[in-house]
Amino acid sequence: MLDSAKARDIRNVLLGSVTAAVDAVGNDVRDPWPLTGSAYTKNDAIATGSFGCVRVADCRCPHFALIGGSGTRRCVIKTAYLQKRLDSILLAPASGLVSPTERAHRYIRRMLTELYVLSRLQHANLLHTHGAFVAEMDLHLVLPKLYVLSDLAELRYEKYNGAPWPIAIMARILRQACTGLDFLAKAGLVHRDVAPDNILLTRNGTVKIAHFGQAKMQSKECVTPVGKETFMAFEKLHNLGASGVADCLSYGETADTWSLGVILLQLIAPDDSQLPKDFAVLMTREEMPFTWLITNMLKLRARIVKAGGDELKSFLSNELLVVDSTKRPTPGQLLNSKQLKKWCSPDVSIDCEYLRKNLIFDLDFANQLKISTEASNLDCLESKPIPAEFYWDDTWKALEDQTFVLYAGSLPPVTFRWGDPGKLFKALQPLISSGEIAFGDLCLIEPAVDVLAFDLMKQLRSKPTPTTGLESSSTVSLPPTMSTPQTRIFAIRLAIPVKRRVDSLGFSTEGEESDGN
């Protein structure tokens, strides 16, 4: 057990890292919400625990009325009792292979991962945060109030007496979920906790992946079997009983594909008791596919056929519930599935409209659940976190296609395109892996890079055909760590090479190659 003074020092450093990250990314500049607890009236509790709670809340702000709608908006506030949780970890007797200090760092890493994805990875199929703030050493995430897939499943079960969901609805949800997970993977993260509680829908039928606390960088090997056991692929189930790391199987984003398959099974047959929770282990032991497993499960087979015919049975067996992870497609590869394309519309907006009419309005036409409708960026990214002036002359379009060169810390020059998913996360991963920066530092470094990029685009507008490369530099103050107990200064420089530059109208310009030096 750590002594109280040492535990306090570790706790304060970790709390400082969270506070610094929240201060940097807690405000959604596209749709600002108040960042003080007094602006929110908390209502019903959705979930409560010893170290956190999730509550419905109403936020009243004059700004809301000025931009249309009422002056009050409904939201969900997810609160983590940081100090209480850290004290419980650091002051507990040491047990197992992981020290209290390491456990505390992992806990804060999960909090920062969630904050990072919610605030920095912007995609229509990923949940975003309206705002985040720290008060009395508790972290508060202000989130849209949306439908939860598991809740919709219960409503539909009651209305249709347990009938299986039709593939016309399930496939449209699956396609959007895969799109969100694919974006996450392209940004360099694997979700690892795909479940009905973590798939949300808006009133207009847009599907959003949520709960990113278990997400992990793809550059690091995943072996820890996180997530809910019911939705675990074989490689995760194997690791649950492994005697040590050497006996574990590595896994990646294809484990999320298996989870999606189990979700479909639950929508098809929520009461089926024939299928064991660890059926992936049985399939592996017998070296047989899912279709073999359900040969004698007549009720389940009948429900699958009723939901989507033999095509659905084959789709589950050949593309989702594939035991061999090397043969199981990733969520991104599933998007190219001929069968999934057959079930869905070429235009995702048509799919959203189908879900709105045949699922959302069918179960909650009058919005009795009071789902968020007035906030921005719920169904599409109609606004971006860029200067408003960039919309005046289409500079925002040029920014999306612009190529930059980043110089940061000990990294060699990194070239990236602004519009690519998770562009900076992938670029800075080596610095996190080496320990040069902490994961939470991303929340401070990335906004600083944004500022440099905006400055360069403004330079480009004023001097559309420069003969030398453009560049801008800055330093970022990073919070102390246990190894560096004072503020750390991190230097960054961003450049636009002449040959790779795109002017404000989106046209390439001529010039000699230059990296800005």
ABEGO torsion letter per residue (X at the ends): XBBAAAAAAAAAAAAAAAAAAAAAAABBAABBBBABAAABBBBBBABBBAAEBBBBBBBBBAAAAAAEEBABBBBBBBBBBAAAAAAAAAABBBBEABBAAAAAAAAAAAAAAAAAAAAABBBAABBBBABBBBBGGBBBBBBBBBBBAAAAAAAAAAAAGGBBBBAAAAAAAAAAAAAAAAAAAAAGBBAGABBAAABBBBAAGBBBBBGAAABBBAABBBABBBEBAAABBAAAAAAAABABAAABBBBBAAAAAAAAAAAAAAAABAABAABBAAAAAAAAAAGBBAAAAAAABAAAAAAAAAAAEAAAAAAAAAAABBABAAABBBAAAAAABAAAAAABBABAAAAAAAAAAAAAAAABAAGAAGBBAABBGAABBABBBBBAAAAAAGAAAAAAABBBBBBBEABBBBBBBAABBGAAAAAAAAAAAAGABBAAAAAAAAAAAAAAAAAAAAAAAABABBABBBBBBBBBBBBBBAABABBBBBBBBBBBBAAABBBAAGBBBBEBBBAGX
